[in-house]
């Protein structure tokens, strides 16, 4: 047996309660392992430890598995009656049987050796207070990301000299177009009709730039966008339409006009805020240019975004108060933490405790572009932006040498990194203000909808970036931040695109299978780039998703109710075609 391929640990995403009743047990093995059995039971089934008692667990086969690139991920769900569990694994290859314990592997004769002290895996107590609980409502949410300055100008009559006329096409980061909270309020009916029930807003607090990631005042809505009372009204009106609102929290760094930073610049080491930042060369503090010289830490070497010391107790208290005020004053539903992997764990634990005590179901989302397991243990973020899924989907369609197996491995990797309750509320996206737009990547409308089909059928919570509903184009920042072309929405082509998006959103919201955690890849089609997967819900309902990523039409199996299709006719699925049907 390939012992190096076998891994399990009673922590992280390998062994954990997903609720107060159910315990998830996961195991990784190499492909040489063909069957896995679990021996499990209560640690005290044979009495209190010691004496001559012999513990014997119940033997059951683990049937559910996912294929990774070089390993298999086996998973099962237990319901320990007394919230405790003791267990070990029985692994079968073609010719061998091994027993896997916490301290290693045993053969049958070693297992049965009289007097042997077997070191089983132990889950000592499924304490309800320690269970990772995520907000249930997020899985039912379809998000719409808004970059405020470019979404809608609701008060063009108030434009100042520095506000440019609304236009389509390329933009720069220096231009302002007057998008504001009044414009978002004006377009709430549009979002409701589209099917949106969650808005994610890029920063709206006072800042110098048009992107607002260089915060000046965390307590004040930026004057370009409106006033505090108008944001409270926006949230209230959104809630009346069944739409939740998530704000962007820029706590990793501030802007150069943040009052505490100005005090440090003025008073140097004597400033009472000196330890709010990480300054190493006080003599060079006011030097111009990027911070590669190490005079102080900043975001991405940008001198205008000094990095905050999120280990500092006053900083933690200050931003905890800020979050609390956002909840009390505006009734927000979620907070997205910008540069979420550079903020201290201590900071995040404290902030979570404060805001969850005030609003238990608030959604705490981290911007992390890589494996975020250490932030998703239940005491920091509820979830993260699923950039691994976004990049994996993009790379599959870009690389024509990638096979349907590669697609399967990629998806399975994304959904074996975290606990099920985190997977259920992952923030899934295909583009954002930080990436080139989806339509811009491959310039193919059919491939565009293939990727959206994946987005809307994967576990988690899908988000579309404003303009994606009409396949709006745009290269990397700043081109991905173009103005929303409201005057072009009535065109025949855009109406068709809106209809397709509404259909996908409606299916996502109404079909439990679309939102379900459960999926597998049956490998029915022989074509190497014809992706197929099955989604199923707790009641056994199933949908089949087929993406023809080959150069030729494929014969699609007959039967079932077609829920969404492009390029499908008379049993044939055209190249770049999409088929989703109930089976």
Beta strands, then each sheet from edge to edge (+ up, - down):
strand 1: 15-17
strand 2: 23-29
strand 3: 35-41
strand 4: 58-62
strand 5: 64-67
strand 6: 72-78
strand 7: 85-92
strand 8: 97-101
strand 9: 104-106
strand 10: 121-123
strand 11: 143-146
strand 12: 198-201
strand 13: 205-207
strand 14: 215-221
strand 15: 244-249
strand 16: 334-337
strand 17: 363-366
strand 18: 383-384
strand 19: 427-429
strand 20: 461-465
strand 21: 518-520
strand 22: 530-536
strand 23: 542-548
strand 24: 554-555
strand 25: 561-569
strand 26: 572-582
sheet 1: 1+ 2- 6+ 5-
sheet 2: 4+ 3- 7+ 8- 9+
sheet 3: 4+ 3- 7+ 10-
sheet 4: 18+ 17+ 16+ 15+ 12+ 11+ 20+ 19+
sheet 5: 13+ 14-
sheet 6: 21+ 22- 23+ 26- 24+
sheet 7: 21+ 22- 23+ 26- 25+
end
